[in-house]
Structure formats: C-alpha cells, structure tokens
Amino acid sequence: MLKGAIHIHSTYSDGEFTLAELREVYCALGCDFVCMTDHAEYFDSAKTKSYIDECRSLSDDRFRFITGFEYTCDNRMHVLAYGVTSPVATTDPQKVIRHIKNEGGISVIAHPMDSAFEWIESFEELPDGIEVWNSKYDGRYAPRPGTFRLLARLQARKPQMRAFYGQDMHWKKQHRGLFNIAECKSATREEVLAAFARGNYYAVKEKFELPSSGSLSEDLLAQFGSVNQRYARKRRFIKQAKKMIDRVGLRVPAPLKAQLRRIF
C-alpha cells in the first residue's frame, strides 16, 4: 500500500510551491506519490514539456510525481485529468471527460458546486469519479454530504464511478492532512491510475478511513453535514469581512491571511 496526495498545484500554474519544494514537503509527510493537476490554461507545448520533464527528473524509487491537468470548463466547472497533460480545444465538460478517457487518464469532476448537481446528472458522458471531499473548497474539517449523495445517484447509472479525496493544494500555509492509500506495488503512473480505476484505494483523514466507493453511513454523513455547515458559516463571515476591508482600501496582513488558510 502506497500513500499519496492528489489534486496538487505548483508554481507552473497558481500554486505557491515549486515542484522541488512539493517533493520535499510530501516526502516529509511520508508520501510515495503526488498527482499533479496544474491548471491547463497556463500551458503551451513548451511549458508542458518542461513540466513533464521536471516532474520526471524529481521522481525516483522513493517518490514519484504523476503529471496531470485541471481543465476549466463551462459554468466554472473544473475537471481533473489524472495522468493526462494534452491540450483540449473545448470547454464542454463532457467532451473534456471523453478526451481524458481517450488519453488513458482518470477524469474527476472537482469540487462540484451544489448548483451544478442537476446539470451533472444530465450528462451522458460521466466521469470516472467525483471529488467528494476537497479540503480547500469544503474545508479541512468535513465534506458536504450532498456530494456523496450526488455520487450515489450517478453510480446507479455507472457503478464503477469512484469517490475522490483531494487537497487542492495551492498555498504554503494550507492544511494538508487528507491522503490516499493506494493498493499498488509501485508509484508509477500506470499502477496508481489502475488502482484508482479499480477502486483499490481509500482516503485517510485523522481518525477517518473513507472508501473509494463513497458509501458512508447516514450517521456519519449527518455528522459531516453539521460540522461542514458550522465552519462554512465562519468562512462566509471571514469573506464578508474581507470584502468590507477591501472596500475601504485596506489590505489583510499576509501573516493573518496565511494563518486563516492554515485553519480553514
């Protein structure tokens, strides 16, 4: 079993860590692999080559980067492409999902907005998974129960769809405590993606072990919902306070902003 972190950004797009720094950080956390998903719109062919080459040069038998992209689609929907770094000439999420499939990657709808659930359920081309807990978007303490229920409804049509648990790492002071444990012999792209496709992995977050099926008890979902709502209210208050500060022309001190990122 190998430990990894997924949905990670670097200075190649809008992250604060270089790839070399990410290797150091995640090796210290005991990870065997990291799945990179820098934003595709930051790349041309030359930069993509540099990205792939640097990830390869920083990988060895101790630790591996698996390159991938995050594609921005219509209506602010984001689709993660684990293992795929090729350009797409469309912002239609279903066509993007099809592209990822054709390239041999794993497609995951990232941090789906509640308002997009009905639209996603209308898709003919479903992804390989839904990101049911994004510890940046949902918060570090608990995911949204509705995202697990969305996945369950989609699984009625595509039983092999999986639950994905991503850090969405951007900032140096951001919480990074959500990991994936994959059943594979080595951390190669092929082995890790195969484990994701088969559902041979689970997520760990402190005392919780969360299955690739996304099947949780109603009691746990209710517990998550209560915690998520409590911290969501605090986050909304902080955002409103920041807007008021911005309107009067003040700036939030960088150390305070960094501390808030660590907490939430």
N, C-alpha and C positions, 0 to 999 in steps of 0.2 A: 504494500500500500504506500502510495506516494502523496505527499502534502503539497498543495499548490494554492495560488491565489489567482483569481480570474477577473477580467474587466479592469485592466490597468492602463493608465495613460502616462506618457513621458513628455519630455520637452520636444519631442518630434511633433506633438500637437499642442494641447493646452495643459499638460501636466507640469509640475514643478521639479520632478526628479529626472535626472539623466538616466539612461539605461544602466550605466555603470553604478550609479547610486542605488537604483532599484535592485540590482543584483545583490549589493551589499546589505540592503535593508531586509530583503526576503530570505537571503541565506541566514541572516541572524535570527529570523523567525522560524527557522527550521524547514523552509520550503524547498522542494525539489524542482518545482517548475512555476513559471508565471505565464499566463496567457495575456499577451499584449493586445490592446484594442484601441490604438490611437485613431483619432478622427480622420476619415478618408479624405475629407476636403482639404486637408493640409498638404496633401502629397501630389507630386508629379512622378513620372517614371524614375528620374534620377534620385529623388529623395526616397522613394520606395526601395530602390536597390540599396541605398545607404542604410536604411532602417533594417532591412533583412540581413545585410552583411554584418552590421554591428551586433544585432541580436545573436547571430551565429558565432561571432568572434568572442562574445561574452558567455557562451554556453559551453559546458563540458560535462563530464560524467557526474559531477557534483550537483550541477544546477543547469536548467535549460529555460531559455525564452522560447515561447511559441508565438510567432507573429500572427497578427490579425488586425482587422479594422473595425471601426464603428461607423456605419453608414447613416447619414441623416436623410430621412425620407419625408414624404408629405405629412402635413399636420404635426410637425415636430416629433414624429415617431423615429426612434433610433433602433437600428437592427445591428446586433453584434455578429461579426463573422469570425468565429474562432478558426484559425488556420488558413484564412484567406486574405490576401493583400492585393487583389487585382481590381482595377477600376470598373465602375459601372456607369452607364450613360442614362440612368433613370433614377427618379426619386420615388417611384412606385414601390411600396414595401413588398408587395407580393413578387414583383419582378426581381427585387434585390434578394429575397429569400430563395427564389429559383436559381439565381446566379450563384449564390453561396453553395447550394446543393450541387450544381454542375461543376463547381471547383473543388468539390470534395471536403468542404468545411462543415461546421456546425453553425446553424443560424438560430439566433435567440433574440426575441423582442426585449429590448432593455427597458427597465423601469416604466412599464406601460402606465400612462395616465388613466385615472378612473374614467374619464370622459371618452377614452378610446376603446373601452372594453367591447361595446356593442359593435363597433367597426371591425375590431379584430375577429370577433365571432362570425362576421360575414365573409371572411377571407376564404377563398377556395384553396389557395396555396398557403398552408400552415407552416410555421417554422418548426425547428427541432425542439424548441423549448421556449419557456417564458422565464424571465428573470423575476422570481417571486420575492426575493429579498435583495435589494440594492442598499448597502449600508450607508451610502451617501444620500441617496434620494429618499429612502424610507426612514433613515436614521439608524444609529448603531444599536438601539435597544430592542426594537421589534419591527417586523414587517407588517404590511397591510393584509389582513385576512382575505380581502376581496380578490387579491391577485392569485392566491392559492385556489380560490373558488373558480376564477376565470380559467385557470389551467385545468381544473377538474372537468369543466364543461367542454373544453376543447379536446380533452382526452377521450370523450365519448365518441368523437369523430376520428381522432388519431391517437390511439392508446400509447404509442411509443414516444409521445411528447414528454419532455423532462422538465423538472424544476431546476433552475439555475440560481446560484447564490453568489453575487458579485460585489466586490468592494467599490468599484467605480473610483479607483484611486486617482486623485489629482494633486492634492496638497500635501506638503511635508508634515504638517501637524494633524493630518486627517486620521481618524480612527482606522485601524487595520487589524481587525480581530475576527473576520469572517473568512474561513478557509474551506477548501475542498479536499477530501481524501479520496484519491482515485485508485482503483484496483488495476494496476498495470506494472509490468516488470521494469520498464524504463520510462523516462520522461520525454520520449521522442514525440513529435507531432502526431505520428500515426497511432502510437499507443494511447496517448492521452485523449485524442479525439475519438478513438474506438471505445474507450471507457465511457466517455460522455454519451456516445450514441447508444451503447448498450444499457446505460443507466447503472454502470458499475462504479458508483461513487456516492458519497454523501457529504454534507456540509457540517462543519463544527463551528459553534459559536458559544464559548464558555461552557455551560453545562448542557447545551442542546446539541443533539445529533439530528440533522434534518435530512430526510430521504430524497433521493433523486426523483422519486415519484411525485413528491409534493403532497403526499397524503398525510395529513395531520388530524389529530382528534379535534372534535368541536371544542372541547375544554381548552386545549392549547391555542386554537385559533381565537377563542374569546379572550384568553389571557393576552395574546399578542395584540389584539384589537384595542384593548383597554390601555395597554402601555403605549402603543403607537399613537393613539389619539391624545394622550396626556402630553407626550413630547412634541407632537405636531402643533399643539396649541402654543407651546413655548417657542417653537421655531417661528410660527406666524407672528407672535409678539415681537420677536427679535427683528424679523424682516420689516415689520411696520415701523419699529423704532429706527431702523437704518434708513428707511425712506424719509422719515421726518428729519433725520440728521442731514441727509443728502440735500433736502430742500432748502435748508438754511446754510448750505455751503460748507459744512464741516466734514471731516473725514474720520472714520472709525480707526483708532490706532492699530497698527499692524499687529502688535502683541496680543491685543484683545481679540482681534479677528482670528488669529491663529488659535487662541485658547478656545473660542467658540467652535471652531472646526474640530478641535480635539474632543470636545464634549458631545457635540451633536453629530 
